[in-house]
Amino acid sequence: MTSLLPALRGASGRTDSPEAVRFGEHVLTYAQLAEASDALATRIAGAGRVAVWATSTPETVVAVVAALRAGVPAVPLNPKTGERELAHIVADSAPSAVLAGAADVLPPALGGLDRLDVATAAPVRAAGAVLPPEPSGESPALVVYTSGTTGPPKGAVLPRRAIAASLDALEDAWSWTGEDVLVHALPLFHVHGLILGILGPLRRGGSVRHLGRFSVEGVARELLSGGTMLFGVPTMYHRLAGALTGADGPGNLAKALAGARLLVSGSAALPVHDHERIAAATGRTVVERYGMTETLMNTGVRADGEPRAGTVGPPLSGVELRLVEEDGTVLGDTATIGEIQVRGPNLFTGYLNRPDATAAAFTEDGFFRTGDMATLDPDGYVRIVGRKATDLIKSGGYKIGAGEIENALLEHPGVREAAVTGEPDADLGERIVAWVVPEDPASPPGEQELAAHVADLLAPHKRPRVVHHLDALPRNELGKIMKRSLGG
């Protein structure tokens, strides 16, 4: 295949290249990024896989770009992941080294790996140090771990052709060019922030300004100073909508959002109310798209299309999408709810070390079973209505499996039984709710205690926000917990 990041080819050694990435005051031009990543790429060339301690910093960008240029699969690690989950990911992916910023303090779970410190300033690589040729499109580029409804996270193997196909489809849908300046504050250990938010601009030859941490003020500042696109999750847009309609008035924020070429929301559904508040204050509408770790991007509202609140647009170029009944019958009636199945060059190649899960994820004719339920408008716009199962919670832009939280709760000595559901939250999209039967009803573990317990074992965003204490969990005759009776 052609180069995944063509703007970096031949950039090394130049001094006049445009800005590639900016994190606050730290700017890397294309030439500087090429030099730093090439220097690291020559050190890791030939490695099986490398882990990347994926902080929201320029070092993460250099590390991932270096791995791509070396043809070495990268495994982005969430720095907030709990020790047990992190240990599972390391054991499952078996990286030969971990790439991290020099100042990063790594947890014990990474202690057995060789550590390579990432520099963002590096000399032009020595004469004769040649990078490997561009790998084939089927070569793995990233292994991104995603939580299922049960069991530990699975590593989705993303080939280079899937990344190229999704980014090129978005180029077509959004008229995305090298002139665009993308603003976002998404974490760099998952698809939205890393592939769309970093590799997207770099593939186009454009630039990205990362805020480090989301803030209303940061969004306004960067959009007013040249930003043309904003990527965010519903929680961010909810906070922007609140600032626009707050007591202080919209001020510069309304001007900033109105001046952006494209406002994009993803990772969960954006409530219609927030769509309406932003449109009323700015005259601009937020467009949505739909993707998954395993499929990258499936649908998206086009820049020149109708921004229809409550929909995620039509299928992107190259993506086949269909709705099916429980028995696998393909639906012809677009008003009927069915499971979304997709096929195309955007799909992953499988789950690492899990041929059973990989086989179960695909139909015989090569469609991926997403588990998402939807209807189709007559013109092909997709309206997602929920999960096929009740055990996947979308909170603050994260997809969270209830099963692993339940298992963590059950390890607390004060918990006899536990169930986890999601309930609507105006800020997070959904908040995690724990339903607990305590060992000692007279002294049940408190909400903060259980939240801290889960955060220590898994990750902070997986902690329950609400805890209900019950005498018993509702179960059917087979002993299965009836979550719908709990409000899940």
MOLIN-V198855 format. One record per residue. SS is DSSP state (helix for helix, strand for strand, loop for the rest). D_FIRST is the distance of its C-alpha to the first C-alpha in Angstrom with 1 decimal. Layout:
SS & D_FIRST
SS & D_FIRST
This chain:
loop & 0.0
loop & 3.8
loop & 6.5
loop & 8.0
loop & 11.3
helix & 11.3
helix & 15.1
helix & 15.6
loop & 14.1
loop & 17.3
loop & 19.5
loop & 21.2
loop & 24.7
loop & 25.1
loop & 28.2
loop & 27.9
loop & 24.7
loop & 25.2
strand & 25.8
strand & 23.0
strand & 25.0
strand & 28.7
strand & 30.8
loop & 34.4
loop & 35.3
strand & 32.4
strand & 29.8
strand & 26.6
strand & 25.2
helix & 21.6
helix & 23.0
helix & 24.9
helix & 22.1
helix & 19.9
helix & 22.9
helix & 23.9
helix & 20.5
helix & 19.8
helix & 23.3
helix & 22.8
helix & 19.4
helix & 21.1
helix & 23.8
helix & 21.7
loop & 19.1
loop & 19.5
loop & 21.1
loop & 20.7
strand & 20.8
strand & 22.4
strand & 24.5
strand & 24.7
strand & 28.2
loop & 26.9
loop & 29.6
loop & 29.4
loop & 29.2
helix & 27.0
helix & 26.9
helix & 24.8
helix & 22.3
helix & 22.2
helix & 21.9
helix & 19.0
helix & 17.0
helix & 18.1
helix & 16.9
helix & 13.4
helix & 13.4
helix & 15.0
loop & 12.6
loop & 15.9
strand & 16.5
strand & 19.0
strand & 22.0
strand & 23.6
strand & 27.4
loop & 29.8
loop & 32.6
loop & 35.2
loop & 34.5
loop & 37.7
helix & 38.2
helix & 38.1
helix & 34.9
helix & 33.2
helix & 34.5
helix & 33.0
helix & 29.5
helix & 29.8
helix & 31.2
helix & 28.7
helix & 25.5
loop & 27.1
loop & 25.4
loop & 26.3
strand & 27.1
strand & 27.6
strand & 26.5
strand & 29.2
strand & 31.0
loop & 34.0
loop & 36.5
loop & 35.1
loop & 37.6
loop & 35.8
loop & 37.6
helix & 39.0
helix & 36.3
helix & 33.9
loop & 36.6
loop & 35.3
loop & 31.9
strand & 31.3
strand & 31.1
strand & 29.1
strand & 30.3
strand & 27.8
loop & 28.9
loop & 27.9
loop & 29.3
loop & 28.2
loop & 28.7
loop & 26.0
loop & 24.7
loop & 26.9
loop & 26.3
loop & 24.4
loop & 22.6
loop & 19.0
loop & 16.1
loop & 13.9
loop & 10.6
loop & 7.4
loop & 7.5
loop & 5.7
loop & 5.5
loop & 9.1
loop & 10.2
strand & 13.0
strand & 13.0
strand & 16.6
strand & 19.6
strand & 21.9
strand & 25.4
strand & 27.0
loop & 30.7
loop & 31.8
loop & 35.3
loop & 36.6
loop & 35.8
loop & 33.8
loop & 30.3
strand & 27.3
strand & 24.0
strand & 21.2
strand & 17.9
strand & 15.1
strand & 11.5
helix & 8.7
helix & 7.7
helix & 11.5
helix & 11.9
helix & 9.4
helix & 11.1
helix & 14.5
helix & 14.4
helix & 13.4
helix & 16.1
helix & 18.5
helix & 17.8
helix & 18.9
helix & 21.8
helix & 23.2
loop & 22.5
loop & 20.9
loop & 20.6
loop & 20.6
loop & 24.4
loop & 24.7
strand & 26.3
strand & 25.9
strand & 28.9
strand & 29.0
loop & 30.7
loop & 28.7
loop & 28.4
loop & 25.2
loop & 25.1
loop & 23.9
helix & 21.3
helix & 23.3
helix & 24.1
helix & 21.1
helix & 18.0
helix & 19.6
helix & 22.1
helix & 20.3
helix & 16.5
helix & 17.1
helix & 19.0
helix & 16.9
helix & 13.8
helix & 16.2
loop & 17.9
loop & 21.1
strand & 23.4
strand & 24.8
strand & 28.4
strand & 29.1
loop & 32.8
loop & 33.0
loop & 35.3
loop & 35.8
loop & 38.9
helix & 40.1
helix & 41.1
helix & 37.7
helix & 36.0
helix & 38.6
helix & 38.4
helix & 34.7
helix & 34.6
helix & 37.6
loop & 36.2
loop & 33.0
loop & 31.0
loop & 29.6
strand & 28.1
strand & 29.5
strand & 27.9
strand & 30.4
strand & 31.8
helix & 35.0
helix & 37.2
helix & 36.2
helix & 36.9
helix & 40.1
helix & 41.3
helix & 40.3
helix & 42.2
helix & 45.2
helix & 45.2
helix & 45.2
loop & 48.1
loop & 50.0
loop & 53.4
loop & 52.2
loop & 50.4
loop & 46.8
helix & 47.3
helix & 44.2
helix & 42.0
helix & 42.5
helix & 41.8
helix & 38.6
helix & 37.2
helix & 38.5
helix & 36.7
loop & 33.2
loop & 30.8
strand & 29.4
strand & 30.9
strand & 28.8
strand & 30.1
strand & 28.4
loop & 28.8
loop & 32.1
loop & 34.2
loop & 35.8
loop & 39.5
helix & 40.7
helix & 43.5
helix & 41.1
helix & 39.3
helix & 42.7
helix & 44.0
helix & 41.0
helix & 41.1
helix & 44.9
helix & 44.8
helix & 41.9
loop & 41.4
loop & 37.7
loop & 36.2
loop & 33.7
strand & 30.7
strand & 29.4
strand & 26.2
strand & 25.7
strand & 23.3
strand & 23.5
loop & 22.0
loop & 20.8
loop & 19.4
strand & 18.6
strand & 19.6
strand & 21.4
strand & 23.8
strand & 24.9
loop & 27.7
loop & 26.4
loop & 27.6
loop & 29.3
loop & 30.4
loop & 33.6
loop & 33.7
loop & 35.6
loop & 37.0
loop & 36.6
loop & 33.3
loop & 29.6
loop & 28.7
strand & 26.9
strand & 23.6
loop & 20.5
loop & 18.3
loop & 16.6
loop & 19.1
strand & 21.9
strand & 25.0
strand & 28.3
strand & 31.6
strand & 33.4
loop & 36.9
loop & 37.8
loop & 38.1
loop & 34.6
loop & 35.9
strand & 33.6
loop & 35.6
loop & 36.4
loop & 38.7
loop & 36.6
loop & 39.6
loop & 39.6
loop & 38.1
strand & 35.4
strand & 32.7
strand & 29.2
strand & 26.6
strand & 23.0
strand & 20.0
loop & 16.5
loop & 12.9
loop & 14.5
loop & 16.4
loop & 16.6
loop & 16.6
strand & 20.3
strand & 23.0
loop & 23.1
loop & 26.0
loop & 27.1
helix & 26.4
helix & 29.5
helix & 28.4
helix & 24.9
helix & 26.7
helix & 29.2
helix & 26.6
strand & 25.2
loop & 27.1
loop & 27.2
loop & 25.0
loop & 22.2
loop & 23.5
strand & 23.7
strand & 27.3
strand & 27.4
strand & 31.2
strand & 31.6
strand & 34.2
strand & 34.1
strand & 35.5
strand & 33.9
loop & 35.6
loop & 36.1
loop & 33.4
loop & 30.7
loop & 31.2
strand & 31.0
strand & 34.0
strand & 33.6
strand & 37.0
strand & 36.5
strand & 35.4
loop & 36.2
loop & 37.8
loop & 40.0
loop & 38.7
strand & 35.7
strand & 36.9
strand & 35.0
strand & 36.7
loop & 35.8
loop & 32.1
strand & 31.9
strand & 31.7
strand & 34.5
strand & 35.6
helix & 39.4
helix & 39.8
helix & 38.8
helix & 41.2
helix & 43.9
helix & 43.5
helix & 43.8
helix & 46.9
helix & 48.5
loop & 48.4
loop & 50.8
loop & 54.3
loop & 55.7
strand & 53.5
strand & 54.6
strand & 52.2
strand & 49.3
strand & 47.2
strand & 44.6
strand & 43.8
strand & 42.4
strand & 44.5
strand & 43.7
strand & 43.8
loop & 43.9
loop & 42.0
loop & 39.6
strand & 39.0
strand & 40.3
strand & 42.4
strand & 42.8
strand & 46.2
strand & 47.7
strand & 50.6
strand & 52.5
strand & 55.5
strand & 57.1
loop & 58.8
loop & 61.8
helix & 62.3
helix & 64.9
helix & 62.3
loop & 58.8
loop & 55.9
loop & 55.2
helix & 52.2
helix & 51.3
helix & 51.9
helix & 49.5
helix & 46.9
helix & 47.0
helix & 46.9
helix & 43.7
helix & 42.0
helix & 42.8
helix & 41.4
loop & 38.2
loop & 37.4
helix & 39.5
helix & 37.8
helix & 38.7
loop & 42.4
loop & 44.8
loop & 46.2
strand & 49.1
strand & 51.1
strand & 53.6
strand & 56.2
loop & 57.3
loop & 59.9
loop & 57.6
loop & 54.2
loop & 54.4
strand & 53.4
loop & 53.5
loop & 55.4
loop & 52.6
loop & 52.5
loop & 49.2
strand & 49.3
loop & 49.5
helix & 47.4
helix & 48.2
helix & 51.8
helix & 50.7
loop & 49.0
loop & 45.4
